[in-house]
Amino acid sequence: MALDILGLCGSLRRDSINMKALKLAGEVMPSGMQLDIGDWRSVPPFDQTNSTRAGRRRCRRCASASAAPMRW
C-alpha cells in the first residue's frame, strides 16, 4: 500500500525556497511514499456569505486523497 502525502507550500512566489525544499522532500521520500504538491491557487478562499459546495467538495477530495497532509 502506497502512502500519499499532500504537500502545501505557504509561499506562492515562483522562486520560493520553501517550494524548493518541498520538492526536494518529495524526491527523497522512502519507497512506498509519494508526495503530491498542491497549489493554494486552486483552493477557494473561505467566504461564508458566498460559499460554494463545489469549492468545499474540491478541497475535501484533495485532502482525503492523501494519507497525511504536509505543510511546508
C-alpha positions as MATLAB code, in Angstrom:
seq = 'MALDILGLCGSLRRDSINMKALKLAGEVMPSGMQLDIGDWRSVPPFDQTNSTRAGRRRCRRCASASAAPMRW';
ca = [
       0.000    0.000    0.000;
       1.400    3.377   -1.026;
       1.283    6.319    1.339;
       0.255    9.516   -0.472;
       1.103   12.811    1.224;
      -0.301   16.182    0.200;
       2.277   18.975    0.447;
       1.228   22.622    0.539;
       3.761   25.429    0.368;
       2.855   28.632    2.180;
       4.667   30.788   -0.370;
       3.276   31.373   -3.857;
       6.438   33.034   -5.184;
       7.891   31.368   -8.283;
      11.415   31.037   -6.815;
      10.334   30.223   -3.255;
      12.964   28.443   -1.179;
      10.140   26.727    0.705;
       8.776   25.273   -2.545;
      12.242   24.078   -3.491;
      12.548   22.368   -0.089;
       9.111   20.774   -0.514;
      10.079   19.435   -3.952;
      13.319   18.069   -2.512;
      11.331   16.326    0.236;
       9.272   14.684   -2.491;
      12.412   13.466   -4.236;
      13.842   11.786   -1.138;
      10.646   10.073    0.038;
      11.157    6.468    1.076;
       9.871    3.751   -1.199;
       6.113    3.351   -0.920;
       5.560    7.059   -0.241;
       4.554    9.728   -2.742;
       4.329   13.489   -2.274;
       1.645   15.309   -4.251;
       2.253   19.062   -4.181;
      -0.977   21.022   -4.043;
      -1.432   24.576   -5.232;
      -3.106   27.130   -2.964;
      -4.404   28.903   -6.066;
      -6.814   26.008   -6.620;
      -8.233   26.300   -3.087;
     -11.114   28.762   -2.969;
     -10.935   31.381   -0.198;
     -13.432   30.970    2.626;
     -16.404   33.281    2.258;
     -19.318   32.302    4.480;
     -21.778   34.536    2.638;
     -20.787   33.251   -0.795;
     -19.558   29.736   -0.058;
     -19.951   27.169   -2.812;
     -20.487   23.476   -2.252;
     -18.326   22.658   -5.278;
     -15.362   24.512   -3.771;
     -15.718   22.712   -0.448;
     -16.025   19.327   -2.176;
     -12.888   20.030   -4.235;
     -10.919   20.833   -1.044;
     -12.198   17.728    0.729;
     -11.346   15.475   -2.242;
      -7.818   16.839   -2.389;
      -7.252   16.410    1.356;
      -8.913   12.997    1.614;
      -6.938   11.628   -1.338;
      -3.749   11.972    0.684;
      -2.974    9.922    3.752;
      -1.184   12.779    5.504;
      -1.209   16.484    4.673;
       2.193   18.175    4.902;
       2.595   21.958    5.171;
       5.968   23.470    4.385;
];
